[in-house]
Amino acid sequence: MSKKTINYRQAIDELNDILSDLESERTDVDEVSAKVKKAVELIKVCKDRISKTELEVRKIVKEFEKDDN
């Protein structure tokens, strides 16, 4: 994957496109490996974004609870 920043929505959309291609058998057998590799990279991006967001939300909630007391 290039160093270009991709957001979560873009990654999900691209994953859906790849899945659609693979399910519809539009992908040539020679391209399957490359598409699966790209899908794995996109999944990693999504997991990373979810983890970072979860940490941020936990921090915000913790601060809120601290301020509330």
Contacts in CASP RR format, 6 or more apart in sequence:
PFRMAT RR
TARGET T0000
AUTHOR 0000-0000-0000
METHOD contacts of the structure
MODEL  1
MSKKTINYRQAIDELNDILSDLESERTDVDEVSAKVKKAVELIKVCKDRI
SKTELEVRKIVKEFEKDDN
1 38 0 8 1.000
1 41 0 8 1.000
1 42 0 8 1.000
1 45 0 8 1.000
6 14 0 8 1.000
6 42 0 8 1.000
6 45 0 8 1.000
7 49 0 8 1.000
8 45 0 8 1.000
8 46 0 8 1.000
8 49 0 8 1.000
8 50 0 8 1.000
11 42 0 8 1.000
11 45 0 8 1.000
11 46 0 8 1.000
11 49 0 8 1.000
12 46 0 8 1.000
14 38 0 8 1.000
14 42 0 8 1.000
15 39 0 8 1.000
15 42 0 8 1.000
15 43 0 8 1.000
15 46 0 8 1.000
18 35 0 8 1.000
18 38 0 8 1.000
18 39 0 8 1.000
18 42 0 8 1.000
19 39 0 8 1.000
21 27 0 8 1.000
21 35 0 8 1.000
22 32 0 8 1.000
22 35 0 8 1.000
27 35 0 8 1.000
END
